[in-house]
Amino acid sequence: MNTQQALSVLVATSSPFGVILSWRWPEGARQGDRVEVQHLAAGAVLSRSKFIEWPEYHTIIGGLAAGQKVQVRARLVDKSGKSNDWKASDWIDAQATDNAAE
């Protein structure tokens, strides 16, 4: 996998007390490739990186309060640990649902 590649789709979906982050792997992804996920909660507290192995395509960011807003970002990390640098434009907004019935 070329580290210049990026996730072609990155979507954050609200869930009770959390956010479901989903992505699409680029062409050529294989065993050993990973996605690194970080989230930034209110108060500018950056989460520790979470690594998800290929072929998984989603993760849950849990433990959020109802309606809590967060920013999330994800990037590819290849088998050797190489990745592109983070960019300010990598962040997407997400929010836990405030509807407990969901």
OpenMM code with the backbone's topology and positions (N, CA, C; nanometers):
from openmm import Vec3, app, unit

residues = "MET ASN THR GLN GLN ALA LEU SER VAL LEU VAL ALA THR SER SER PRO PHE GLY VAL ILE LEU SER TRP ARG TRP PRO GLU GLY ALA ARG GLN GLY ASP ARG VAL GLU VAL GLN HIS LEU ALA ALA GLY ALA VAL LEU SER ARG SER LYS PHE ILE GLU TRP PRO GLU TYR HIS THR ILE ILE GLY GLY LEU ALA ALA GLY GLN LYS VAL GLN VAL ARG ALA ARG LEU VAL ASP LYS SER GLY LYS SER ASN ASP TRP LYS ALA SER ASP TRP ILE ASP ALA GLN ALA THR ASP ASN ALA ALA GLU".split()
positions = [
    Vec3(0.0847, -0.1183, 0.0000),
    Vec3(0.0000, 0.0000, 0.0000),
    Vec3(0.0882, 0.1231, 0.0000),
    Vec3(0.0551, 0.2161, -0.0806),
    Vec3(0.1259, 0.3430, -0.0886),
    Vec3(0.0737, 0.4337, 0.0219),
    Vec3(0.1629, 0.4849, 0.1080),
    Vec3(0.1167, 0.5684, 0.2188),
    Vec3(0.0600, 0.7020, 0.1708),
    Vec3(0.0794, 0.7351, 0.0431),
    Vec3(0.0197, 0.8573, -0.0097),
    Vec3(-0.1306, 0.8396, -0.0294),
    Vec3(-0.1763, 0.7152, -0.0278),
    Vec3(-0.3189, 0.6903, -0.0403),
    Vec3(-0.3897, 0.7339, 0.0874),
    Vec3(-0.5158, 0.7576, 0.0758),
    Vec3(-0.5964, 0.7956, 0.1915),
    Vec3(-0.7230, 0.7112, 0.1923),
    Vec3(-0.7918, 0.7152, 0.3027),
    Vec3(-0.9211, 0.6483, 0.3094),
    Vec3(-1.0138, 0.7193, 0.2121),
    Vec3(-1.0811, 0.6432, 0.1277),
    Vec3(-1.1664, 0.7064, 0.0268),
    Vec3(-1.2969, 0.7562, 0.0854),
    Vec3(-1.3396, 0.6974, 0.1952),
    Vec3(-1.4629, 0.7394, 0.2623),
    Vec3(-1.4376, 0.7359, 0.4127),
    Vec3(-1.4780, 0.8397, 0.4829),
    Vec3(-1.4715, 0.8439, 0.6282),
    Vec3(-1.6013, 0.9078, 0.6765),
    Vec3(-1.6819, 0.8295, 0.7490),
    Vec3(-1.8146, 0.8743, 0.7900),
    Vec3(-1.8314, 0.8522, 0.9399),
    Vec3(-1.8836, 0.9531, 1.0087),
    Vec3(-1.9156, 0.9420, 1.1513),
    Vec3(-2.0673, 0.9405, 1.1663),
    Vec3(-2.1180, 0.8384, 1.2353),
    Vec3(-2.2616, 0.8214, 1.2554),
    Vec3(-2.2921, 0.8254, 1.4048),
    Vec3(-2.3914, 0.9029, 1.4431),
    Vec3(-2.4310, 0.9133, 1.5836),
    Vec3(-2.4855, 0.7820, 1.6353),
    Vec3(-2.4549, 0.7514, 1.7599),
    Vec3(-2.5138, 0.6375, 1.8289),
    Vec3(-2.5305, 0.6780, 1.9750),
    Vec3(-2.6102, 0.6048, 2.0520),
    Vec3(-2.6267, 0.6406, 2.1931),
    Vec3(-2.4930, 0.6336, 2.2670),
    Vec3(-2.4560, 0.7428, 2.3285),
    Vec3(-2.3337, 0.7534, 2.4082),
    Vec3(-2.2067, 0.7261, 2.3278),
    Vec3(-2.2126, 0.7502, 2.1971),
    Vec3(-2.0939, 0.7285, 2.1161),
    Vec3(-2.1120, 0.7692, 1.9715),
    Vec3(-2.0092, 0.7369, 1.8934),
    Vec3(-2.0067, 0.7654, 1.7509),
    Vec3(-1.9489, 0.6421, 1.6815),
    Vec3(-2.0095, 0.6027, 1.5711),
    Vec3(-1.9565, 0.4935, 1.4904),
    Vec3(-1.8784, 0.5561, 1.3754),
    Vec3(-1.7512, 0.5238, 1.3655),
    Vec3(-1.6657, 0.5754, 1.2589),
    Vec3(-1.6434, 0.4633, 1.1577),
    Vec3(-1.6794, 0.4895, 1.0315),
    Vec3(-1.6672, 0.3893, 0.9249),
    Vec3(-1.5811, 0.4458, 0.8120),
    Vec3(-1.5143, 0.3567, 0.7399),
    Vec3(-1.4284, 0.3993, 0.6302),
    Vec3(-1.4256, 0.2923, 0.5219),
    Vec3(-1.3677, 0.3294, 0.4085),
    Vec3(-1.3453, 0.2363, 0.2990),
    Vec3(-1.1950, 0.2302, 0.2743),
    Vec3(-1.1420, 0.1079, 0.2720),
    Vec3(-0.9991, 0.0878, 0.2458),
    Vec3(-0.9693, 0.1196, 0.0998),
    Vec3(-0.8509, 0.1749, 0.0699),
    Vec3(-0.8150, 0.1999, -0.0699),
    Vec3(-0.7781, 0.0698, -0.1402),
    Vec3(-0.7802, 0.0723, -0.2706),
    Vec3(-0.7368, -0.0415, -0.3509),
    Vec3(-0.5936, -0.0774, -0.3116),
    Vec3(-0.5664, -0.2044, -0.2934),
    Vec3(-0.4311, -0.2486, -0.2608),
    Vec3(-0.4055, -0.2686, -0.1124),
    Vec3(-0.5024, -0.2386, -0.0262),
    Vec3(-0.4853, -0.2614, 0.1176),
    Vec3(-0.4761, -0.4114, 0.1419),
    Vec3(-0.3958, -0.4501, 0.2429),
    Vec3(-0.3755, -0.5930, 0.2685),
    Vec3(-0.3448, -0.6161, 0.4159),
    Vec3(-0.3316, -0.7423, 0.4510),
    Vec3(-0.3032, -0.7782, 0.5896),
    Vec3(-0.1780, -0.7053, 0.6373),
    Vec3(-0.1851, -0.6518, 0.7582),
    Vec3(-0.0748, -0.5750, 0.8154),
    Vec3(-0.0991, -0.4257, 0.8074),
    Vec3(-0.1861, -0.3831, 0.7149),
    Vec3(-0.2220, -0.2413, 0.7063),
    Vec3(-0.3202, -0.2083, 0.8169),
    Vec3(-0.3147, -0.0852, 0.8645),
    Vec3(-0.4003, -0.0428, 0.9754),
    Vec3(-0.4556, 0.0963, 0.9501),
    Vec3(-0.5588, 0.1281, 1.0240),
    Vec3(-0.6127, 0.2637, 1.0296),
    Vec3(-0.5868, 0.3149, 1.1708),
    Vec3(-0.5299, 0.4341, 1.1794),
    Vec3(-0.5083, 0.4989, 1.3087),
    Vec3(-0.6205, 0.5998, 1.3291),
    Vec3(-0.6886, 0.5902, 1.4427),
    Vec3(-0.8027, 0.6767, 1.4728),
    Vec3(-0.7723, 0.7582, 1.5988),
    Vec3(-0.8038, 0.8867, 1.5947),
    Vec3(-0.7952, 0.9734, 1.7123),
    Vec3(-0.9244, 1.0535, 1.7211),
    Vec3(-0.9614, 1.0913, 1.8421),
    Vec3(-1.0739, 1.1839, 1.8567),
    Vec3(-1.0399, 1.2895, 1.9606),
    Vec3(-1.1021, 1.4041, 1.9411),
    Vec3(-1.0785, 1.5207, 2.0249),
    Vec3(-1.2116, 1.5599, 2.0869),
    Vec3(-1.2198, 1.5482, 2.2180),
    Vec3(-1.3440, 1.5795, 2.2896),
    Vec3(-1.3416, 1.7246, 2.3362),
    Vec3(-1.4538, 1.7688, 2.3879),
    Vec3(-1.4626, 1.9035, 2.4444),
    Vec3(-1.3525, 1.9213, 2.5476),
    Vec3(-1.2973, 2.0394, 2.5548),
    Vec3(-1.1879, 2.0639, 2.6468),
    Vec3(-1.0539, 2.0323, 2.5829),
    Vec3(-1.0553, 2.0030, 2.4517),
    Vec3(-0.9338, 1.9781, 2.3743),
    Vec3(-0.8496, 1.8637, 2.4300),
    Vec3(-0.9159, 1.7568, 2.4740),
    Vec3(-0.8453, 1.6389, 2.5234),
    Vec3(-0.8329, 1.5399, 2.4081),
    Vec3(-0.7103, 1.5207, 2.3573),
    Vec3(-0.6867, 1.4300, 2.2456),
    Vec3(-0.6780, 1.2867, 2.2969),
    Vec3(-0.7529, 1.1986, 2.2328),
    Vec3(-0.7505, 1.0582, 2.2716),
    Vec3(-0.6186, 0.9937, 2.2318),
    Vec3(-0.5871, 0.8852, 2.2981),
    Vec3(-0.4750, 0.8035, 2.2562),
    Vec3(-0.5109, 0.7375, 2.1239),
    Vec3(-0.4149, 0.7195, 2.0360),
    Vec3(-0.4422, 0.6575, 1.9066),
    Vec3(-0.4942, 0.5155, 1.9247),
    Vec3(-0.5886, 0.4814, 1.8401),
    Vec3(-0.6443, 0.3464, 1.8358),
    Vec3(-0.6129, 0.2924, 1.6963),
    Vec3(-0.5589, 0.1718, 1.6890),
    Vec3(-0.5229, 0.1127, 1.5602),
    Vec3(-0.6174, -0.0016, 1.5282),
    Vec3(-0.6726, 0.0021, 1.4064),
    Vec3(-0.7656, -0.0998, 1.3621),
    Vec3(-0.7045, -0.1688, 1.2400),
    Vec3(-0.6958, -0.3013, 1.2466),
    Vec3(-0.6314, -0.3808, 1.1416),
    Vec3(-0.7240, -0.4035, 1.0218),
    Vec3(-0.6646, -0.4111, 0.9029),
    Vec3(-0.7360, -0.4506, 0.7831),
    Vec3(-0.7864, -0.5930, 0.8049),
    Vec3(-0.9036, -0.6338, 0.7704),
    Vec3(-1.0037, -0.5705, 0.6854),
    Vec3(-1.1185, -0.5022, 0.7606),
    Vec3(-1.1041, -0.4803, 0.8922),
    Vec3(-1.2110, -0.4110, 0.9661),
    Vec3(-1.2400, -0.2768, 0.8998),
    Vec3(-1.3632, -0.2320, 0.9049),
    Vec3(-1.4008, -0.1087, 0.8364),
    Vec3(-1.4788, -0.0112, 0.9252),
    Vec3(-1.4806, -0.0361, 1.0560),
    Vec3(-1.5456, 0.0596, 1.1454),
    Vec3(-1.4958, 0.0396, 1.2884),
    Vec3(-1.5189, 0.1412, 1.3698),
    Vec3(-1.4901, 0.1338, 1.5123),
    Vec3(-1.5913, 0.2201, 1.5853),
    Vec3(-1.6068, 0.1954, 1.7134),
    Vec3(-1.6997, 0.2735, 1.7952),
    Vec3(-1.6195, 0.3568, 1.8935),
    Vec3(-1.6494, 0.4840, 1.8968),
    Vec3(-1.5929, 0.5733, 1.9976),
    Vec3(-1.7021, 0.5890, 2.1021),
    Vec3(-1.6837, 0.5239, 2.2158),
    Vec3(-1.7873, 0.5205, 2.3181),
    Vec3(-1.7532, 0.6041, 2.4394),
    Vec3(-1.8426, 0.5985, 2.5367),
    Vec3(-1.8218, 0.6705, 2.6617),
    Vec3(-1.8509, 0.8188, 2.6525),
    Vec3(-1.9279, 0.8585, 2.5519),
    Vec3(-1.9626, 0.9995, 2.5360),
    Vec3(-2.0947, 1.0283, 2.6062),
    Vec3(-2.1122, 1.1507, 2.6454),
    Vec3(-2.2398, 1.1938, 2.7028),
    Vec3(-2.3421, 1.2108, 2.5898),
    Vec3(-2.4684, 1.2026, 2.6228),
    Vec3(-2.5742, 1.2237, 2.5233),
    Vec3(-2.5567, 1.3615, 2.4603),
    Vec3(-2.5507, 1.3648, 2.3280),
    Vec3(-2.5359, 1.4900, 2.2554),
    Vec3(-2.3944, 1.5469, 2.2525),
    Vec3(-2.2982, 1.4781, 2.3116),
    Vec3(-2.1608, 1.5304, 2.3160),
    Vec3(-2.1011, 1.5366, 2.1761),
    Vec3(-2.0350, 1.6477, 2.1478),
    Vec3(-1.9692, 1.6671, 2.0193),
    Vec3(-1.8217, 1.6318, 2.0316),
    Vec3(-1.7686, 1.5700, 1.9268),
    Vec3(-1.6267, 1.5367, 1.9188),
    Vec3(-1.5806, 1.5603, 1.7755),
    Vec3(-1.4515, 1.5700, 1.7592),
    Vec3(-1.3915, 1.5701, 1.6260),
    Vec3(-1.3117, 1.4416, 1.6148),
    Vec3(-1.3162, 1.3788, 1.4976),
    Vec3(-1.2454, 1.2532, 1.4763),
    Vec3(-1.1620, 1.2630, 1.3489),
    Vec3(-1.0549, 1.1831, 1.3456),
    Vec3(-0.9733, 1.1751, 1.2254),
    Vec3(-0.9153, 1.0347, 1.2163),
    Vec3(-0.8823, 0.9951, 1.0941),
    Vec3(-0.8261, 0.8627, 1.0713),
    Vec3(-0.7276, 0.8711, 0.9556),
    Vec3(-0.6244, 0.7871, 0.9622),
    Vec3(-0.5266, 0.7810, 0.8538),
    Vec3(-0.4766, 0.6385, 0.8394),
    Vec3(-0.4259, 0.6094, 0.7201),
    Vec3(-0.3700, 0.4781, 0.6916),
    Vec3(-0.2298, 0.4669, 0.7493),
    Vec3(-0.1979, 0.3488, 0.7994),
    Vec3(-0.0630, 0.3164, 0.8457),
    Vec3(-0.0273, 0.1831, 0.7812),
    Vec3(0.0838, 0.1796, 0.7065),
    Vec3(0.1175, 0.0552, 0.6383),
    Vec3(0.1883, -0.0434, 0.7305),
    Vec3(0.2159, -0.1594, 0.6774),
    Vec3(0.2737, -0.2709, 0.7527),
    Vec3(0.4038, -0.2317, 0.8229),
    Vec3(0.4810, -0.1413, 0.7617),
    Vec3(0.6094, -0.1003, 0.8196),
    Vec3(0.5946, 0.0151, 0.9190),
    Vec3(0.4719, 0.0651, 0.9382),
    Vec3(0.4480, 0.1749, 1.0321),
    Vec3(0.4500, 0.3123, 0.9686),
    Vec3(0.4652, 0.3196, 0.8368),
    Vec3(0.4682, 0.4488, 0.7672),
    Vec3(0.3268, 0.5007, 0.7472),
    Vec3(0.3140, 0.6333, 0.7604),
    Vec3(0.1843, 0.6984, 0.7379),
    Vec3(0.2078, 0.8402, 0.6898),
    Vec3(0.1053, 0.8988, 0.6347),
    Vec3(0.1118, 1.0396, 0.5973),
    Vec3(0.1015, 1.1244, 0.7227),
    Vec3(0.1537, 1.2463, 0.7169),
    Vec3(0.1399, 1.3391, 0.8292),
    Vec3(-0.0065, 1.3780, 0.8456),
    Vec3(-0.0454, 1.4048, 0.9695),
    Vec3(-0.1799, 1.4564, 0.9949),
    Vec3(-0.1901, 1.5959, 0.9344),
    Vec3(-0.3095, 1.6314, 0.8865),
    Vec3(-0.3374, 1.7660, 0.8362),
    Vec3(-0.4560, 1.8215, 0.9143),
    Vec3(-0.4634, 1.9524, 0.9251),
    Vec3(-0.5757, 2.0153, 0.9949),
    Vec3(-0.7085, 1.9767, 0.9304),
    Vec3(-0.7082, 1.9532, 0.8004),
    Vec3(-0.8316, 1.9192, 0.7281),
    Vec3(-0.8762, 1.7746, 0.7484),
    Vec3(-0.7985, 1.6940, 0.8217),
    Vec3(-0.8361, 1.5547, 0.8469),
    Vec3(-0.9525, 1.5416, 0.9449),
    Vec3(-0.9756, 1.6414, 1.0282),
    Vec3(-1.0796, 1.6333, 1.1319),
    Vec3(-1.2191, 1.6401, 1.0703),
    Vec3(-1.3090, 1.5551, 1.1202),
    Vec3(-1.4508, 1.5664, 1.0860),
    Vec3(-1.5295, 1.5760, 1.2163),
    Vec3(-1.6412, 1.6462, 1.2110),
    Vec3(-1.7253, 1.6651, 1.3293),
    Vec3(-1.8181, 1.5459, 1.3477),
    Vec3(-1.8412, 1.5114, 1.4721),
    Vec3(-1.9314, 1.4009, 1.5056),
    Vec3(-2.0020, 1.4348, 1.6356),
    Vec3(-2.1123, 1.3660, 1.6610),
    Vec3(-2.1893, 1.3912, 1.7828),
    Vec3(-2.2649, 1.2655, 1.8236),
    Vec3(-2.2571, 1.2330, 1.9531),
    Vec3(-2.3363, 1.1229, 2.0059),
    Vec3(-2.4838, 1.1658, 2.0036),
    Vec3(-2.5715, 1.0706, 1.9788),
    Vec3(-2.7126, 1.1053, 1.9760),
    Vec3(-2.7624, 1.1372, 2.1167),
    Vec3(-2.8643, 1.2206, 2.1225),
    Vec3(-2.9256, 1.2492, 2.2525),
    Vec3(-3.0589, 1.1746, 2.2634),
    Vec3(-3.0819, 1.0800, 2.1719),
    Vec3(-3.2033, 1.0000, 2.1716),
    Vec3(-3.1697, 0.8602, 2.2221),
    Vec3(-3.1989, 0.8316, 2.3454),
    Vec3(-3.1656, 0.7022, 2.4060),
    Vec3(-3.2445, 0.5865, 2.3444),
    Vec3(-3.3511, 0.6168, 2.2695),
    Vec3(-3.4319, 0.5122, 2.2083),
    Vec3(-3.3653, 0.4522, 2.0847),
    Vec3(-3.2624, 0.5163, 2.0326),
    Vec3(-3.1947, 0.4646, 1.9119),
    Vec3(-3.1128, 0.3425, 1.9419),
] * unit.nanometer
topology = app.Topology()
chain = topology.addChain("A")
for resn in residues:
    res = topology.addResidue(resn, chain)
    for name in ("N", "CA", "C"):
        topology.addAtom(name, app.Element.getBySymbol(name[0]), res)
